[in-house]
Structures are given as C-alpha cells and as structure tokens.
Amino acid sequence: MTPSERRSSLGLALIFALRMLGLFLVVPVFELEASHYAGANPASIGMAMGVYGLTQAVLQLPLGMASDRWGRKRLIALGLLVFAVGSVIAAMATTIDGLLWGRAIQGAGAVSAAVTALLADQTRDVVRTKAMAMIGASIGLVFSLALIVSPLLAGWMGLSGMFWLVAVLALLAVVAIFVMVPPEPALHRDAVGGSLAEVLAHPALLRLNVGVFVLHAVQLAMWMVLPRMLVEAGLVKEHHWYVYLPAVLGSFLVMGGVLFRMERKGKLKQVFLASIVLVGLTQLALWWMSGSSAGEPSLWTLGLLLLVFFSGFNMLEASQPSLVSRQAPPQARGMALGVYNTLQSLGLFAGGAVGGILIKHSGPQMLFMASGVLMLLWLLVALGMTAPGRQAAAH
C-alpha cells in the first residue's frame, strides 16, 4: 500500500468502527435494559432492537448512489449526524416507542455503502482486498469490544447514558472523515457503468448477499436470549465480560492462525465453509440447551460455545466484504457494495424483529432452531462458491 492508501484504509476503518460500535454497544444489554421501559414486551423490544436495520436497508442504496453525485465525504458526514440525532432521541426516551423511534432515526444515517465506495475510490485493485479486509476486521473487532465493555457501561450509566455515548462517537467519526481521510477523487471510479439487475443476478454476489443477511440476522437474534442465559447461569450482567473476554481473545487467535494463512494457500473456501458450520453448530447447541429437559447450562459451557461462535463469526465478518469487492464486476463495484450493505441491514432488522416475535410466541428454543436452519441453508448455498485463487489472495 502507498502511504495515501494506508491512511485512507485506516481512517475509513476507524469511521466504520466508531459507527458500528454505536450499533453494537447496546446489543448485549438491550433486551435486559429495554424491558424496564414503559410498554415493553419481547416483540416490541425485538422491533426496537431491529428497526435500525430496516431504515438502514431502505436508505443504504439511495444514499450510496447519492454519494456518487454529491460526494462521498459530504454524504458520510450527513449520515453520521443523522445517526447522532437518533442516538440523542433514544437517550431521552422513557417508553419503548420512544426508543424505537430513536433507533429508526439512527438507522437513517446509512453510510456503509458510501464508506466502502470511498475506499474503492482511493485504493488500487491490487491492494483493495487488504483494504476491505481491514474494514471487515474492524466490524468483528468492535462487536467483540462491545460485548466486553457493554455490561460494564450498562451498570455504570444505564441504557440512556450509553446512547449519549453513542452520539459522541458519531460526532468523533464526523471529525475523522475530514481529518484522517485523504481528499476524495474528483471523479468516482464506480459512479458509471453496471446495472442493479447485473449485481442482483451475479451468482457469487448472490451467495455473499444471502450470507451477510443470515449472519447478521442470527447474530442479533442470538443476543435476544444469550444475556438472560448468562444471568440464569448465575452471572450478573456487570460481569458478563468474564465470559466474553476470553471467548473474544481466543477467537482472534484462531482467526490470526487460520484465516490469512489458509487464504495465502488458496483455501479460503474451505475456511469460509468451516466458519459457517461453527456458527451453525453454536445455534444447534443453544437450541438443545434451551429445552426444558436439558437443564441450565453452565458458564463454562456458554463460554466454550461463545468461543466457537466468535471464531466463525469473526472469520466470516473479516472475509465477506473483501470477497464482495473481488467478485463484483469492476464497473459495478460500488453498487455491489451498496446491495451487500443493504442485505446486512435487513439481516439486523429480521434478527431483532422476527427473533422477538419467536420468543414471545414460541420461546427461545424455537429462535435457536430457526437460526440453525438458516445457517444450514446458507451452507448449502455457499457450497457452490468459487473463492479467489492464490494469485488474487497474494495481492
């Protein structure tokens, strides 16, 4: 990478991390904390948790296309400010409806497509995989960080205080986009050419879009139940990081020792499929343990399952954006990233909204069964993928 490419990659990864931290920070404690709001029940909590993804999905592609016309940085800054306004509304909410509106406005700041398109503008093809992997890794990192610090922050400042913190993080990201990221090109490489139909019908991209939808739906649905399982196993929410921290650190050791080494050997497909299996096995194990005859799971068992989950999740989260940028037709790369981010947001919405409904009417066991079935379907879809070869990976 040139110094400019490195600066752009690090700066945009930081902006992505700050924004995604604002999303993920409340996830581990949302179900527990939101239950105290007026009008709360499992379905309304799930809707408030997932509505962020719905407004993201609606606006992701239009705002990404608008960035082609009016400039990436300008649209990114505007989206981050909208995200901050939504955070303030959520911080001031006293009812579950107020919390839902705040989360919906947060999601209206849909900047993921514009951020990844700006990164594509500012990097050469031969280093773009590494640049996209940095953003993908930043998502996995901040999700892991959020799991560790979220219970501590919830005990200190409550859900309202956490949303105030999220608003501050969004404003810091606005500063970072103008201070840390190099000036954007006068003409965007991906602004012209390609069609939405071409992107939607592209077999490799279709598999990845299905995958990111499933992964984020399962991720958010899982956290509709897991915090309460830890509490029932005897661990108060302020100490949930006792389980999260070892699992997260262990998963990064697994990722560092497996993902990039196997990619260099041209075995990315095998690692990708194995990661799907790991996440799927976690859901099946949680399904079995949530049954009435299985008894309460121990903290050791939950910790081991989290290690397995994060090992698969972090490898998938780090590799999928890179694969999209490499598999997309060059003339439609920006649009492909917009569609990918839209499906990611839809997955977050589905995980929260549908997960809450399943818990309310059928209980946690049905939620984990549905998540396991989704992972199996994704595995079947992904079996036909063709991963970039060794030469592409070496770049």
Beta strands, then each sheet from edge to edge (+ up, - down):
end
